[in-house]
Amino acid sequence: MTTPTLTPIRIISSMATKALLADLARLFEAQSPEYSVQIESVGGVDAAKRVQAGEAFDCVVLARNAIDTLMQGGKLVPGSCVDLVHSSVAVAVPAGALCPDISSEAALKQAVLLASSIGYSTGPSGVELLKQFERWGITAQVQDKLMQAQPGIPVGALLAQGRVALGFQQLSEMMGVQGITVLGPLPDAVQVTTTFSGAVSATCDQAQAVQALLHFWASASTDQAKVNHGMQVPVHGSTKA
């Protein structure tokens, strides 16, 4: 009996959605068995650069601002963007370390000032964290304590290795990392929520199939998977742009 040939759908994404997309891919393949979803997850900055350089993919899943930039640059199909998930930032420390209070903006600021070293990412959470330090007026005080994780390396790894004492990154990237304790999300007053979206690449020759995949990933059928990965579900019916 001949094994049917599956049609591959090649996707590039940032590390923040790696685990989630693996689950979503399995769900899509279960209801569309003629397709094989192949996902390459790398640092978001590197992913955007590769798409910008013209590397061939069928679909791109990145933070919404990166998707918008690539869309404006003609690298993605106009009108194909679908918002998939909202992701918030969490704070963590090495396992066994004292857990500072982060329950309020004032408490979080104090924890940052007292930390001997601070890890942050190259992604949206890292950018916004540095802006928050500026708003607090503590950039000069913490500058020498900052360590930015290399693209594709989770901040949790820096914490687990004892290289930083306090770390900030998307909750989805902190979950399941051995050797760390997740203190919880940032306080509401300073929480950073990133929307991750998908769009059809301009190099794609099966746009209809990719659009079907994105709409399935944005459907209620995938809500539980998103919650399981510590993410929030966008309002259905208002996610396309």
Secondary structure, 3 states (H helix, E strand, C coil): CCCCCCEEEEEEEEHHHHHHHHHHHHHHHHHCCCEEEEEEEECHHHHHHHHHCCCCCCEEEEEHHHHHHHHHCCCECCCCCEEEEEEEEEEEEECCCCCCCCCCHHHHHHHHHHCCCEEECCCHHHHHHHHHHHHHCCHHHHHHHEEECCCCCCHHHHHHCCCCCEEEEEHHHHCCCCCEEEEEECCHHHCCEEEEEEEEECCCCCHHHHHHHHHHHCCHHHHHHHHHCCCECCCCCCCEC
